[in-house]
Amino acid sequence: MPGMLIHPQIDPVALQLGPLAIHWYGITYLVAFGMFWWLAMQRLRHEPFASLRGVGAWGRQDVEDILFMGVLGVVFGGRIGYCLFYKPLYYLSHPLEVFALWQGGMSFHGGMLGVIVAMIWFARSLAQPWLQVADFVAPCVPTGLAAGRIGNFINGELWGRLSSPDLPWGMVFRGAGNLPRHPSQIYQFLLEGLLLFVLLWLYARRARKQGEVAALFLLGYGVMRFVAEFFREPDAHLGILSLGLSMGQWLSVPMILGGLGLWRWARR
């Protein structure tokens, strides 16, 4: 079709140094972790963290510690979540491939569970409420999600469902046929990344009741991911599940309900 957008075929390897290949997706992870560190340092100026003194005070070392634990939670939780949520039977038959991270396959919802475990571990080590840790971390996360979606777009993966030929930004992805599709990676970049970041950052700049910021993250991400999934092609081996929803939508439902429940608890 003349005038139709074609996904640019970008080499997934950004830099080759002898046998060492540096992939764009790896770079987006480094950007995500770097943005988290910088935003968390700014977050120390927000209430209630800016007013904490003595025992319970937050500092640079705490940011670096929780970043380290968070990285472990993202990597291990994301991989294990993908294996359990998306291909449980396959990895049950090939258990050693769970550790084959270079083959790809990460789940945001699994990574989030891994980060929650890391936050609980961090909170217990400092004898602080884990919801205070969650409130601190939540506004610093969406920019990392945005970076990851840019990586998905560069790799030409996780493309969208078929779109109308008249859609100005409909795009043909190599490997997905010759018909235009929604660039769902960009939709998720804008929704779960930039928009959620702006909403959370502005909301968290003022002192809130403990748990409110974390609740807004759960609710906001769950709703935005649920909406974005209507434009994203379901996983080929899963397809559409019950009630016409994708796996991503079913995994977002507990986030929405958990966010509403936590919000109600925090307000009371």
Backbone as CSV, one residue per row, in Angstrom:
resi,resn,N_x,N_y,N_z,CA_x,CA_y,CA_z,C_x,C_y,C_z
1,MET,0.846,-1.189,0.000,0.000,0.000,0.000,0.886,1.245,0.000
2,PRO,0.731,2.131,-0.960,1.581,3.311,-1.021,1.353,4.221,0.177
3,GLY,2.443,4.817,0.668,2.347,5.747,1.785,2.267,5.085,3.136
4,MET,2.274,3.746,3.175,2.153,3.038,4.439,3.485,3.044,5.181
5,LEU,3.445,3.199,6.496,4.668,3.196,7.288,5.217,1.784,7.396
6,ILE,6.523,1.661,7.262,7.206,0.380,7.405,8.134,0.474,8.606
7,HIS,8.055,-0.518,9.476,8.949,-0.508,10.635,10.401,-0.548,10.171
8,PRO,11.226,0.397,10.629,12.629,0.388,10.205,13.353,-0.835,10.758
9,GLN,14.060,-1.522,9.895,14.764,-2.731,10.322,16.069,-2.312,11.003
10,ILE,16.022,-2.218,12.322,17.159,-1.762,13.112,17.925,-2.977,13.624
11,ASP,19.220,-2.947,13.461,20.049,-4.034,13.969,19.922,-4.065,15.489
12,PRO,19.491,-5.193,16.070,19.347,-5.249,17.537,20.661,-5.093,18.274
13,VAL,21.786,-5.295,17.586,23.104,-5.099,18.197,23.532,-3.653,17.978
14,ALA,23.654,-2.917,19.057,24.044,-1.510,18.960,25.532,-1.346,18.739
15,LEU,26.327,-2.240,19.336,27.776,-2.113,19.267,28.402,-3.491,19.375
16,GLN,29.316,-3.778,18.470,30.018,-5.062,18.478,31.489,-4.827,18.798
17,LEU,31.942,-5.382,19.921,33.339,-5.266,20.329,33.941,-6.665,20.364
18,GLY,34.452,-7.107,19.216,34.960,-8.462,19.128,33.838,-9.448,19.374
19,PRO,34.025,-10.371,20.307,32.960,-11.344,20.597,31.834,-10.759,21.450
20,LEU,32.043,-9.558,21.968,31.045,-8.940,22.848,30.058,-8.124,22.031
21,ALA,28.779,-8.472,22.136,27.716,-7.748,21.435,26.859,-7.002,22.447
22,ILE,26.745,-5.702,22.250,25.917,-4.868,23.126,24.609,-4.590,22.393
23,HIS,23.518,-5.114,22.934,22.222,-4.992,22.289,21.505,-3.718,22.742
24,TRP,20.669,-3.203,21.841,19.871,-2.025,22.180,18.980,-2.292,23.393
25,TYR,18.442,-3.515,23.471,17.541,-3.829,24.576,18.277,-3.768,25.908
26,GLY,19.538,-4.226,25.901,20.340,-4.102,27.114,20.597,-2.655,27.481
27,ILE,20.804,-1.821,26.458,21.031,-0.397,26.711,19.793,0.234,27.326
28,THR,18.604,-0.162,26.851,17.380,0.405,27.427,17.234,0.019,28.897
29,TYR,17.698,-1.186,29.252,17.685,-1.580,30.665,18.617,-0.686,31.477
30,LEU,19.799,-0.406,30.945,20.735,0.471,31.650,20.145,1.877,31.800
31,VAL,19.493,2.366,30.749,18.833,3.674,30.828,17.752,3.655,31.894
32,ALA,16.981,2.563,31.940,15.904,2.447,32.926,16.452,2.512,34.348
33,PHE,17.527,1.763,34.614,18.094,1.756,35.956,18.741,3.104,36.288
34,GLY,19.368,3.740,35.285,19.960,5.058,35.508,18.900,6.102,35.815
35,MET,17.776,6.064,35.089,16.681,7.007,35.346,16.092,6.773,36.729
36,PHE,15.974,5.513,37.117,15.456,5.225,38.455,16.349,5.865,39.513
37,TRP,17.662,5.679,39.386,18.597,6.245,40.375,18.447,7.758,40.448
38,TRP,18.408,8.417,39.287,18.333,9.882,39.282,17.013,10.372,39.882
39,LEU,15.908,9.751,39.503,14.613,10.166,40.030,14.503,9.874,41.525
40,ALA,15.056,8.751,41.952,15.007,8.424,43.378,15.794,9.444,44.200
41,MET,16.895,9.939,43.652,17.656,10.978,44.352,16.822,12.254,44.473
42,GLN,16.047,12.574,43.435,15.151,13.735,43.516,14.007,13.466,44.495
43,ARG,13.617,12.219,44.563,12.492,11.836,45.435,12.832,12.045,46.905
44,LEU,14.098,12.015,47.244,14.510,12.251,48.627,14.093,13.638,49.112
45,ARG,13.828,14.548,48.180,13.421,15.906,48.543,11.919,16.028,48.772
46,HIS,11.188,14.965,48.438,9.738,14.984,48.613,9.381,14.546,50.038
47,GLU,8.198,14.979,50.491,7.688,14.518,51.779,7.085,13.120,51.616
48,PRO,7.145,12.293,52.648,7.667,12.575,53.989,9.166,12.344,54.136
49,PHE,9.843,11.956,53.061,11.233,11.533,53.153,12.164,12.694,53.490
50,ALA,11.827,13.898,52.991,12.692,15.054,53.248,12.717,15.430,54.724
51,SER,11.632,15.127,55.449,11.539,15.543,56.856,12.027,14.488,57.837
52,LEU,12.323,13.294,57.337,12.779,12.234,58.240,14.191,12.531,58.721
53,ARG,14.400,12.408,60.000,15.714,12.647,60.589,16.075,11.484,61.504
54,GLY,17.351,11.236,61.654,17.790,10.185,62.578,17.372,8.820,62.079
55,VAL,16.877,7.997,62.980,16.445,6.648,62.610,15.276,6.742,61.628
56,GLY,15.362,6.035,60.551,14.303,6.081,59.547,14.566,7.063,58.433
57,ALA,15.643,7.850,58.526,15.963,8.811,57.476,16.422,8.087,56.215
58,TRP,16.135,8.679,55.064,16.516,8.117,53.777,17.714,8.878,53.232
59,GLY,18.623,8.165,52.560,19.789,8.797,51.981,20.223,8.112,50.703
60,ARG,21.353,8.569,50.176,21.857,8.047,48.904,22.141,6.547,48.978
61,GLN,22.678,6.090,50.092,22.985,4.673,50.225,21.729,3.826,50.122
62,ASP,20.631,4.332,50.676,19.372,3.593,50.590,18.905,3.484,49.142
63,VAL,19.069,4.575,48.381,18.684,4.552,46.968,19.486,3.502,46.215
64,GLU,20.786,3.466,46.461,21.643,2.506,45.763,21.325,1.075,46.181
65,ASP,21.014,0.872,47.460,20.677,-0.472,47.931,19.377,-0.968,47.315
66,ILE,18.376,-0.106,47.307,17.083,-0.553,46.777,17.150,-0.710,45.265
67,LEU,18.011,0.066,44.588,18.197,-0.128,43.156,18.814,-1.496,42.891
68,PHE,19.820,-1.866,43.673,20.467,-3.161,43.494,19.461,-4.294,43.718
69,MET,18.684,-4.198,44.806,17.693,-5.235,45.076,16.602,-5.244,44.004
70,GLY,16.246,-4.038,43.539,15.222,-3.945,42.506,15.661,-4.577,41.195
71,VAL,16.936,-4.391,40.843,17.456,-5.017,39.623,17.334,-6.532,39.710
72,LEU,17.699,-7.083,40.857,17.569,-8.527,41.044,16.105,-8.956,40.936
73,GLY,15.217,-8.162,41.544,13.797,-8.488,41.491,13.248,-8.443,40.080
74,VAL,13.664,-7.433,39.301,13.193,-7.300,37.919,13.651,-8.479,37.079
75,VAL,14.933,-8.810,37.167,15.498,-9.853,36.310,14.935,-11.228,36.673
76,PHE,15.039,-11.594,37.951,14.589,-12.930,38.356,13.059,-13.039,38.330
77,GLY,12.387,-12.015,38.863,10.927,-12.046,38.859,10.364,-12.002,37.453
78,GLY,10.953,-11.145,36.599,10.473,-11.039,35.227,10.621,-12.334,34.462
79,ARG,11.757,-13.009,34.654,11.990,-14.266,33.936,11.097,-15.392,34.465
80,ILE,11.051,-15.534,35.782,10.231,-16.594,36.372,8.751,-16.352,36.059
81,GLY,8.329,-15.077,36.102,6.943,-14.757,35.784,6.590,-15.125,34.352
82,TYR,7.507,-14.840,33.422,7.256,-15.203,32.027,7.089,-16.711,31.882
83,CYS,7.971,-17.460,32.531,7.914,-18.922,32.426,6.626,-19.478,33.022
84,LEU,6.161,-18.898,34.128,4.966,-19.397,34.799,3.676,-18.926,34.134
85,PHE,3.651,-17.648,33.712,2.416,-17.075,33.189,2.179,-17.434,31.717
86,TYR,3.245,-17.489,30.941,3.088,-17.577,29.493,3.434,-18.941,28.894
87,LYS,4.417,-19.660,29.459,4.788,-20.969,28.897,5.094,-21.983,29.997
88,PRO,4.154,-22.205,30.915,4.459,-23.093,32.046,4.756,-24.528,31.624
89,LEU,4.006,-25.071,30.663,4.214,-26.457,30.266,5.555,-26.630,29.556
90,TYR,5.910,-25.647,28.732,7.180,-25.756,28.013,8.353,-25.765,28.982
91,TYR,8.369,-24.836,29.933,9.501,-24.747,30.844,9.477,-25.849,31.904
92,LEU,8.307,-26.433,32.122,8.252,-27.603,32.996,8.974,-28.781,32.333
93,SER,8.880,-28.831,31.001,9.555,-29.889,30.256,11.019,-29.558,29.965
94,HIS,11.361,-28.246,29.986,12.731,-27.809,29.709,13.186,-26.872,30.842
95,PRO,13.320,-27.387,32.058,13.576,-26.518,33.228,14.877,-25.726,33.140
96,LEU,15.902,-26.263,32.495,17.180,-25.543,32.426,17.085,-24.288,31.562
97,GLU,16.120,-24.254,30.647,15.968,-23.086,29.787,15.379,-21.890,30.530
98,VAL,14.913,-22.105,31.740,14.471,-20.969,32.563,15.618,-19.977,32.742
99,PHE,16.844,-20.478,32.775,18.017,-19.636,33.001,18.591,-19.066,31.707
100,ALA,18.008,-19.400,30.556,18.515,-18.924,29.266,17.954,-17.540,28.969
101,LEU,18.429,-16.545,29.712,17.913,-15.184,29.572,18.167,-14.614,28.189
102,TRP,19.240,-15.073,27.520,19.577,-14.538,26.211,18.564,-14.928,25.142
103,GLN,17.709,-15.901,25.449,16.683,-16.304,24.496,15.475,-15.372,24.539
104,GLY,15.453,-14.439,25.490,14.328,-13.527,25.611,13.199,-14.120,26.436
105,GLY,12.238,-13.265,26.748,11.088,-13.710,27.528,11.103,-13.153,28.929
106,MET,10.477,-11.973,29.094,10.369,-11.331,30.402,8.926,-10.875,30.586
107,SER,8.455,-10.932,31.808,7.083,-10.516,32.124,7.110,-9.330,33.079
108,PHE,6.389,-8.257,32.715,6.331,-7.120,33.636,5.702,-7.529,34.955
109,HIS,4.596,-8.273,34.897,3.896,-8.629,36.128,4.766,-9.501,37.026
110,GLY,5.563,-10.392,36.425,6.508,-11.168,37.220,7.594,-10.289,37.804
111,GLY,8.096,-9.340,36.987,9.099,-8.410,37.479,8.571,-7.566,38.626
112,MET,7.291,-7.176,38.542,6.696,-6.386,39.615,6.637,-7.189,40.907
113,LEU,6.269,-8.465,40.804,6.254,-9.312,42.004,7.662,-9.454,42.583
114,GLY,8.650,-9.561,41.691,10.030,-9.630,42.158,10.456,-8.369,42.875
115,VAL,10.029,-7.220,42.360,10.359,-5.946,43.006,9.650,-5.822,44.351
116,ILE,8.418,-6.308,44.445,7.706,-6.275,45.723,8.461,-7.080,46.772
117,VAL,8.936,-8.267,46.371,9.745,-9.076,47.297,10.989,-8.309,47.707
118,ALA,11.641,-7.637,46.743,12.843,-6.859,47.052,12.527,-5.712,48.011
119,MET,11.371,-5.066,47.837,10.999,-3.961,48.719,10.722,-4.450,50.133
120,ILE,10.062,-5.608,50.241,9.802,-6.170,51.566,11.120,-6.520,52.255
121,TRP,12.030,-7.102,51.507,13.358,-7.444,52.036,14.081,-6.191,52.500
122,PHE,14.052,-5.148,51.668,14.710,-3.886,52.014,14.068,-3.270,53.251
123,ALA,12.742,-3.258,53.301,12.037,-2.652,54.435,12.356,-3.386,55.729
124,ARG,12.398,-4.705,55.683,12.706,-5.485,56.885,14.136,-5.239,57.343
125,SER,15.065,-5.082,56.398,16.464,-4.866,56.771,16.662,-3.531,57.479
126,LEU,15.783,-2.550,57.164,15.886,-1.233,57.798,14.803,-1.010,58.842
127,ALA,13.986,-2.031,59.090,12.895,-1.926,60.059,11.986,-0.739,59.735
128,GLN,11.656,-0.598,58.432,10.750,0.458,57.993,9.506,-0.161,57.384
129,PRO,8.380,0.557,57.395,7.154,0.031,56.776,7.383,-0.202,55.286
130,TRP,6.999,-1.363,54.785,7.270,-1.643,53.368,6.424,-0.784,52.451
131,LEU,5.263,-0.311,52.941,4.458,0.579,52.103,5.131,1.937,51.925
132,GLN,5.929,2.346,52.922,6.701,3.574,52.757,7.734,3.394,51.642
133,VAL,8.344,2.221,51.607,9.295,1.916,50.535,8.570,1.898,49.192
134,ALA,7.391,1.280,49.139,6.628,1.208,47.894,6.237,2.606,47.412
135,ASP,5.834,3.473,48.334,5.482,4.843,47.964,6.692,5.603,47.425
136,PHE,7.863,5.306,47.968,9.085,5.958,47.511,9.441,5.510,46.093
137,VAL,9.311,4.231,45.841,9.757,3.645,44.576,8.797,3.923,43.429
138,ALA,7.487,3.895,43.687,6.481,3.888,42.623,6.650,4.975,41.565
139,PRO,6.868,6.258,41.925,6.965,7.274,40.868,8.226,7.160,40.019
140,CYS,9.201,6.372,40.472,10.470,6.253,39.753,10.459,5.110,38.745
141,VAL,9.370,4.351,38.684,9.324,3.145,37.859,8.886,3.400,36.414
142,PRO,7.875,4.253,36.142,7.332,4.333,34.778,8.342,4.710,33.705
143,THR,9.343,5.528,34.009,10.322,5.876,32.977,11.110,4.642,32.543
144,GLY,11.326,3.718,33.468,11.972,2.467,33.106,11.093,1.636,32.182
145,LEU,9.785,1.641,32.455,8.857,0.933,31.571,8.867,1.559,30.183
146,ALA,8.948,2.891,30.132,9.006,3.584,28.844,10.245,3.167,28.062
147,ALA,11.382,3.088,28.750,12.618,2.675,28.088,12.492,1.267,27.531
148,GLY,11.859,0.378,28.280,11.675,-0.994,27.816,10.820,-1.075,26.567
149,ARG,9.791,-0.230,26.476,8.931,-0.245,25.288,9.677,0.280,24.067
150,ILE,10.593,1.217,24.281,11.429,1.671,23.167,12.275,0.501,22.672
151,GLY,12.783,-0.300,23.603,13.536,-1.485,23.220,12.692,-2.458,22.415
152,ASN,11.436,-2.650,22.817,10.536,-3.523,22.062,10.323,-2.996,20.645
153,PHE,10.195,-1.682,20.514,9.973,-1.096,19.189,11.212,-1.257,18.316
154,ILE,12.387,-1.004,18.876,13.627,-1.166,18.111,13.761,-2.597,17.615
155,ASN,13.424,-3.560,18.463,13.526,-4.975,18.093,12.405,-5.421,17.156
156,GLY,11.388,-4.567,16.973,10.260,-4.949,16.125,9.483,-6.109,16.679
157,GLU,9.300,-6.130,18.010,8.609,-7.233,18.678,7.399,-6.695,19.439
158,LEU,6.544,-7.605,19.859,5.333,-7.245,20.610,4.512,-6.206,19.849
159,TRP,4.367,-6.450,18.549,3.629,-5.502,17.719,2.143,-5.542,18.026
160,GLY,1.402,-4.616,17.399,-0.014,-4.464,17.687,-0.907,-5.306,16.790
161,ARG,-2.181,-5.199,17.043,-3.163,-5.891,16.219,-3.318,-5.148,14.892
162,LEU,-4.000,-5.803,13.963,-4.232,-5.188,12.659,-5.005,-3.886,12.826
163,SER,-4.612,-2.883,12.059,-5.276,-1.584,12.123,-5.959,-1.295,10.795
164,SER,-6.742,-0.245,10.786,-7.361,0.193,9.543,-6.285,0.707,8.591
165,PRO,-6.388,0.409,7.300,-5.407,0.936,6.343,-5.369,2.463,6.325
166,ASP,-6.439,3.101,6.814,-6.502,4.557,6.824,-5.828,5.171,8.047
167,LEU,-5.417,4.338,9.001,-4.769,4.870,10.194,-3.420,5.467,9.805
168,PRO,-3.226,6.779,10.017,-1.992,7.418,9.527,-0.719,6.801,10.085
169,TRP,-0.771,6.307,11.323,0.438,5.747,11.928,0.430,4.209,11.949
170,GLY,-0.492,3.597,11.223,-0.466,2.150,11.088,0.860,1.731,10.460
171,MET,1.435,0.654,10.937,2.802,0.285,10.540,2.890,-1.204,10.209
172,VAL,3.648,-1.506,9.167,3.904,-2.891,8.794,5.166,-3.359,9.514
173,PHE,5.046,-4.448,10.269,6.185,-5.008,10.989,6.660,-6.257,10.262
174,ARG,7.926,-6.326,9.970,8.482,-7.506,9.312,8.288,-8.731,10.217
175,GLY,7.794,-9.772,9.630,7.511,-10.978,10.403,6.066,-11.061,10.841
176,ALA,5.304,-9.985,10.623,3.901,-9.967,11.031,2.967,-9.840,9.839
177,GLY,3.494,-10.083,8.629,2.654,-9.963,7.450,2.817,-8.620,6.771
178,ASN,1.991,-8.376,5.784,2.093,-7.164,4.971,0.983,-6.161,5.232
179,LEU,0.218,-6.374,6.288,-0.880,-5.460,6.612,-0.470,-4.539,7.761
180,PRO,-0.993,-3.302,7.774,-0.619,-2.351,8.832,-1.164,-2.773,10.189
181,ARG,-0.398,-2.484,11.200,-0.755,-2.808,12.572,-0.577,-1.585,13.468
182,HIS,-1.223,-1.637,14.619,-1.015,-0.600,15.623,0.411,-0.719,16.182
183,PRO,1.146,0.380,16.254,2.453,0.332,16.928,2.236,0.340,18.443
184,SER,1.782,-0.800,18.968,1.356,-0.852,20.364,2.501,-0.584,21.332
185,GLN,3.746,-0.820,20.894,4.881,-0.497,21.766,4.902,1.008,22.075
186,ILE,4.568,1.818,21.049,4.537,3.270,21.245,3.352,3.665,22.118
187,TYR,2.215,3.000,21.939,1.062,3.273,22.797,1.430,3.032,24.261
188,GLN,2.094,1.897,24.511,2.458,1.570,25.890,3.541,2.513,26.413
189,PHE,4.450,2.927,25.539,5.451,3.922,25.917,4.782,5.210,26.402
190,LEU,3.748,5.632,25.682,3.064,6.884,26.025,2.167,6.730,27.257
191,LEU,1.467,5.584,27.360,0.521,5.394,28.458,1.206,4.961,29.750
192,GLU,1.784,3.757,29.734,2.377,3.186,30.947,3.691,3.856,31.311
193,GLY,4.296,4.514,30.313,5.558,5.183,30.565,5.397,6.647,30.908
194,LEU,5.180,7.468,29.887,5.187,8.920,30.103,3.980,9.414,30.897
195,LEU,2.771,9.029,30.487,1.583,9.538,31.172,1.544,9.096,32.633
196,LEU,1.805,7.819,32.882,1.785,7.333,34.264,2.857,8.015,35.093
197,PHE,4.022,8.259,34.501,5.084,8.960,35.229,4.639,10.361,35.634
198,VAL,4.090,11.110,34.693,3.657,12.481,34.992,2.619,12.492,36.103
199,LEU,1.618,11.616,36.000,0.563,11.569,37.013,1.129,11.225,38.394
200,LEU,1.977,10.194,38.453,2.520,9.769,39.738,3.479,10.802,40.315
201,TRP,4.326,11.367,39.468,5.319,12.323,39.965,4.648,13.565,40.540
202,LEU,3.646,14.079,39.837,2.939,15.258,40.336,2.173,14.932,41.612
203,TYR,1.548,13.759,41.642,0.768,13.369,42.814,1.661,13.161,44.026
204,ALA,2.849,12.597,43.816,3.722,12.239,44.934,4.555,13.405,45.440
205,ARG,4.504,14.540,44.798,5.309,15.685,45.240,4.813,16.251,46.573
206,ARG,3.555,15.972,46.895,3.010,16.376,48.182,2.910,15.161,49.086
207,ALA,2.953,15.413,50.393,2.850,14.310,51.361,1.482,13.642,51.227
208,ARG,1.490,12.319,51.155,0.259,11.546,51.031,0.194,10.529,52.150
209,LYS,-0.979,10.004,52.386,-1.113,8.942,53.374,-0.368,7.709,52.886
210,GLN,0.197,6.989,53.820,1.029,5.841,53.462,0.229,4.822,52.647
211,GLY,0.753,4.485,51.498,0.107,3.524,50.621,-0.626,4.150,49.455
212,GLU,-0.902,5.449,49.500,-1.679,6.077,48.436,-0.920,6.124,47.112
213,VAL,0.361,6.454,47.162,1.137,6.554,45.928,1.286,5.172,45.289
214,ALA,1.578,4.167,46.113,1.685,2.795,45.597,0.356,2.335,45.014
215,ALA,-0.747,2.706,45.663,-2.073,2.327,45.169,-2.346,2.956,43.810
216,LEU,-1.949,4.224,43.647,-2.158,4.894,42.366,-1.336,4.233,41.266
217,PHE,-0.133,3.775,41.605,0.671,3.067,40.600,-0.028,1.782,40.158
218,LEU,-0.469,0.979,41.120,-1.137,-0.280,40.781,-2.370,-0.032,39.924
219,LEU,-3.178,0.921,40.356,-4.413,1.221,39.634,-4.109,1.801,38.258
220,GLY,-3.193,2.782,38.215,-2.883,3.443,36.955,-2.275,2.503,35.936
221,TYR,-1.284,1.723,36.362,-0.671,0.798,35.408,-1.674,-0.257,34.966
222,GLY,-2.424,-0.800,35.925,-3.375,-1.844,35.573,-4.377,-1.375,34.537
223,VAL,-4.928,-0.173,34.715,-5.920,0.352,33.764,-5.270,0.620,32.411
224,MET,-4.085,1.255,32.420,-3.448,1.609,31.150,-2.994,0.372,30.382
225,ARG,-2.486,-0.618,31.084,-2.085,-1.853,30.410,-3.301,-2.584,29.868
226,PHE,-4.388,-2.583,30.639,-5.624,-3.233,30.208,-6.112,-2.612,28.901
227,VAL,-6.083,-1.282,28.827,-6.530,-0.584,27.618,-5.579,-0.862,26.460
228,ALA,-4.269,-0.774,26.704,-3.283,-0.968,25.637,-3.366,-2.360,25.033
229,GLU,-3.770,-3.348,25.833,-3.836,-4.727,25.347,-4.887,-4.903,24.251
230,PHE,-5.865,-3.998,24.176,-6.842,-4.076,23.096,-6.196,-3.795,21.740
231,PHE,-5.040,-3.135,21.744,-4.344,-2.799,20.506,-3.109,-3.666,20.277
232,ARG,-2.762,-4.498,21.237,-1.556,-5.323,21.142,-1.919,-6.739,20.726
233,GLU,-1.142,-7.287,19.805,-1.387,-8.653,19.343,-1.159,-9.629,20.494
234,PRO,-2.143,-10.478,20.802,-1.949,-11.458,21.881,-0.818,-12.427,21.541
235,ASP,-0.230,-13.017,22.543,0.810,-14.007,22.322,0.262,-15.142,21.476
236,ALA,1.040,-15.519,20.445,0.556,-16.482,19.457,0.178,-17.814,20.098
237,HIS,0.936,-18.249,21.098,0.672,-19.558,21.697,-0.449,-19.518,22.729
238,LEU,-0.936,-18.305,23.056,-2.030,-18.180,24.021,-3.311,-17.678,23.366
239,GLY,-3.153,-16.674,22.483,-4.321,-16.093,21.843,-5.207,-15.360,22.846
240,ILE,-6.467,-15.241,22.489,-7.450,-14.610,23.363,-7.980,-15.652,24.337
241,LEU,-8.029,-15.286,25.610,-8.481,-16.207,26.649,-9.960,-15.970,26.960
242,SER,-10.418,-16.455,28.082,-11.835,-16.344,28.439,-12.276,-14.892,28.532
243,LEU,-13.547,-14.690,28.242,-14.187,-13.367,28.236,-13.568,-12.435,27.209
244,GLY,-12.852,-12.996,26.236,-12.278,-12.180,25.179,-11.102,-11.334,25.611
245,LEU,-10.448,-11.698,26.712,-9.329,-10.932,27.233,-8.016,-11.664,26.981
246,SER,-6.937,-10.884,26.881,-5.614,-11.461,26.701,-5.001,-11.774,28.063
247,MET,-3.877,-12.481,28.046,-3.181,-12.779,29.294,-2.757,-11.504,30.004
248,GLY,-2.263,-10.526,29.228,-1.868,-9.257,29.833,-3.014,-8.574,30.555
249,GLN,-4.222,-8.679,29.996,-5.384,-8.073,30.645,-5.765,-8.832,31.909
250,TRP,-5.726,-10.172,31.845,-6.063,-10.946,33.035,-5.066,-10.685,34.157
251,LEU,-3.798,-10.496,33.806,-2.795,-10.205,34.829,-2.931,-8.789,35.373
252,SER,-3.583,-7.905,34.614,-3.783,-6.531,35.071,-4.975,-6.396,36.005
253,VAL,-5.916,-7.324,35.907,-7.114,-7.247,36.764,-6.750,-7.262,38.248
254,PRO,-5.878,-8.191,38.726,-5.506,-8.138,40.146,-4.817,-6.836,40.534
255,MET,-4.080,-6.226,39.594,-3.446,-4.941,39.902,-4.498,-3.858,40.132
256,ILE,-5.506,-3.837,39.280,-6.569,-2.836,39.422,-7.309,-3.034,40.741
257,LEU,-7.675,-4.278,41.029,-8.398,-4.562,42.275,-7.512,-4.284,43.485
258,GLY,-6.226,-4.677,43.389,-5.312,-4.415,44.494,-5.096,-2.932,44.709
259,GLY,-5.016,-2.163,43.614,-4.862,-0.721,43.738,-6.065,-0.073,44.398
260,LEU,-7.257,-0.495,44.005,-8.478,0.043,44.626,-8.550,-0.319,46.100
261,GLY,-8.215,-1.579,46.424,-8.254,-2.005,47.823,-7.230,-1.267,48.666
262,LEU,-6.020,-1.113,48.142,-4.984,-0.412,48.891,-5.341,1.058,49.059
263,TRP,-5.926,1.655,48.028,-6.340,3.062,48.111,-7.382,3.247,49.212
264,ARG,-8.373,2.353,49.254,-9.419,2.452,50.254,-8.825,2.280,51.652
265,TRP,-7.922,1.298,51.793,-7.275,1.073,53.090,-6.467,2.296,53.514
266,ALA,-5.700,2.854,52.571,-4.855,4.009,52.906,-5.697,5.216,53.292
267,ARG,-6.794,5.448,52.617,-7.647,6.597,52.920,-8.322,6.457,54.287
268,ARG,-8.558,5.208,54.695,-9.211,4.992,55.993,-8.220,5.007,57.131
